[in-house]
Amino acid sequence: MIAHLQGKLVEKSPTQIIIDCGGVGYHVNISLHTYSLLPNTDFIKVYTHLQIKEDAHTLFGFMEKSEREIFRLLLSVSGIGASIARTMLSSLDPKQITNAIASADVLTIQSIKGIGSKTAQRVILDLKEKVLKLYDLDEVSMPQSNRNRDEALSALEVLGFVRKTSEKIIEKIVKEDPDASVETIIKKALKSL
């Protein structure tokens, strides 16, 4: 297993880098989070995860060990492969992912492209205990706006409105007024539906 690479950064793009280590160029897949942390210097060190399949050996690189650990945790969930795990780490930073898992925030995880409701629930079910132990988090209390948003969404579903349409409208309302009460969110949503 290749634990890390240290060498000269030859090429970089938001999805991959090439590192020259002693004359050998390693192609390393990265997340947008890692891309944002790349230093301006030529010499870098990245922590790696090597995925071996029948048809390919693929390296994934991370500037932080904690991001690599989350990547590995995500891979342990049935239905999540390396590309979806990388997409998750590109959409949310590692802290947001661990907080979403710890607080059972299905909507945040579901907001990532390629993640449906069942997969989001499976991620939380499989990883919540591990995340709480690994990062020594107490039960993270769900922010009030999330709770209000979820209750408003449930209420609109009971009233017969389509979930996807309601979600979009509620997201807009919560962005404008993060402290809106459940009643306020529902009233504003009903005006837009």
C-alpha positions in Angstrom: 0.0 0.0 0.0 1.3 3.5 -0.9 0.7 5.6 2.2 1.9 8.9 0.9 3.7 10.6 -2.0 6.3 13.3 -1.6 7.7 15.0 -4.6 7.5 17.7 -7.2 4.0 18.8 -8.4 4.3 18.6 -12.2 0.6 19.1 -13.2 -2.6 20.0 -11.4 -6.2 20.3 -12.2 -9.3 20.4 -10.0 -9.7 16.6 -10.3 -6.1 15.3 -10.6 -2.4 16.0 -10.0 0.8 14.4 -11.2 3.6 14.2 -8.7 7.2 13.4 -9.8 8.8 11.1 -7.2 12.4 10.2 -8.1 11.7 10.4 -11.8 8.4 8.5 -11.7 5.2 10.5 -12.4 2.2 9.4 -10.3 -1.2 10.2 -11.5 -3.3 11.0 -8.4 -7.1 11.7 -8.3 -8.1 14.4 -5.9 -11.2 16.1 -4.5 -11.9 19.9 -4.9 -11.2 20.2 -1.2 -7.7 18.9 -1.6 -7.3 21.1 -4.8 -8.1 24.1 -2.7 -5.4 23.2 -0.1 -2.6 22.6 -2.7 0.3 24.9 -1.8 1.9 27.3 -4.3 5.2 25.5 -4.0 6.5 22.8 -6.3 7.3 20.3 -3.5 4.3 18.6 -1.9 3.3 15.7 0.2 -0.1 14.0 -0.2 -1.6 11.1 1.7 -2.9 8.4 -0.6 -5.3 5.6 -0.9 -4.6 3.0 -3.5 -7.6 1.2 -5.0 -6.8 -2.0 -6.9 -9.3 -3.5 -9.3 -9.0 -6.1 -12.0 -8.6 -3.5 -14.7 -7.0 -0.6 -12.9 -4.8 0.6 -10.0 -6.0 4.0 -9.0 -4.4 6.4 -6.6 -6.5 9.0 -4.6 -4.6 11.8 -2.9 -5.5 14.0 0.1 -3.7 17.0 1.7 -5.1 16.0 5.1 -5.0 12.6 6.8 -8.5 13.3 8.1 -9.9 13.6 4.6 -8.4 10.3 3.7 -10.0 8.7 6.7 -13.4 10.0 5.8 -12.9 8.8 2.2 -12.1 5.3 3.5 -15.1 5.4 5.8 -17.3 6.3 2.9 -15.9 3.5 0.8 -17.0 1.0 3.5 -20.7 1.9 2.8 -22.5 -0.4 0.4 -23.4 1.5 -2.8 -20.6 4.1 -2.4 -17.7 3.8 -4.7 -14.5 5.9 -5.0 -16.0 8.3 -7.5 -19.1 9.0 -5.4 -16.9 9.4 -2.2 -14.7 11.8 -4.1 -17.8 13.7 -5.3 -18.9 13.9 -1.7 -15.6 15.4 -0.6 -15.7 17.8 -3.5 -19.2 19.0 -2.7 -18.8 19.4 1.1 -15.6 19.7 3.2 -14.7 16.9 5.5 -16.0 18.7 8.6 -19.4 19.3 7.0 -19.7 15.6 6.1 -18.8 14.4 9.6 -21.2 16.9 11.1 -24.0 15.8 8.7 -23.4 12.1 9.5 -23.1 12.7 13.3 -26.3 14.8 13.3 -28.2 12.5 10.9 -28.7 15.3 8.5 -30.1 13.4 5.5 -30.9 16.5 3.5 -27.3 17.7 3.5 -25.9 14.4 2.4 -28.7 14.0 -0.1 -27.9 17.4 -1.6 -24.7 15.8 -3.1 -25.0 14.9 -6.8 -25.5 11.1 -7.2 -26.7 10.5 -3.6 -30.4 9.5 -3.2 -32.4 9.4 -0.1 -31.7 5.7 0.6 -28.0 6.0 0.1 -27.9 9.1 2.4 -29.7 7.1 5.1 -27.4 4.2 4.7 -24.3 6.4 5.0 -25.7 7.8 8.3 -26.8 4.3 9.6 -23.4 2.7 8.8 -21.1 5.6 9.8 -22.7 7.6 12.6 -21.2 5.5 15.5 -17.8 5.4 13.8 -17.7 9.1 13.1 -18.8 9.9 16.7 -16.0 7.6 18.1 -13.3 8.6 15.6 -13.7 12.3 15.9 -14.7 12.2 19.6 -17.8 14.2 18.9 -20.7 14.4 21.2 -24.1 13.9 19.6 -24.1 16.9 17.4 -27.3 18.8 17.9 -29.1 19.5 14.6 -29.3 23.2 13.9 -32.7 24.6 14.6 -33.1 25.7 11.0 -32.6 22.1 9.8 -35.2 20.9 12.2 -37.7 23.6 11.2 -36.9 22.9 7.5 -37.5 19.1 8.0 -40.8 19.7 9.9 -42.0 22.1 7.3 -41.1 19.7 4.5 -43.0 16.9 6.2 -46.0 19.1 6.7 -46.1 20.0 3.0 -45.8 16.3 2.1 -48.8 15.5 4.3 -50.7 18.3 2.5 -50.1 16.5 -0.8 -47.3 18.6 -2.3 -44.4 16.9 -4.3 -41.3 16.5 -2.1 -38.8 17.7 -4.7 -40.7 20.9 -5.5 -41.2 21.6 -1.8 -37.5 21.0 -1.0 -36.4 23.6 -3.6 -38.8 26.3 -2.3 -38.0 25.6 1.4 -34.2 25.7 0.7 -34.7 29.2 -0.8 -36.8 30.3 2.2 -34.3 29.0 4.7 -31.4 30.7 2.9 -33.2 34.0 3.0 -34.2 33.6 6.6 -32.2 30.9 8.5 -34.1 31.5 11.8 -37.6 31.2 10.2 -40.1 29.2 12.3 -41.8 26.1 11.0 -45.1 28.1 10.5 -43.3 30.9 8.7 -41.6 28.5 6.3 -44.9 26.7 5.6 -46.8 30.0 5.0 -44.1 31.3 2.6 -43.8 27.9 0.8 -47.6 27.8 0.3 -47.5 31.2 -1.4 -44.9 29.8 -3.9 -46.4 26.4 -4.5 
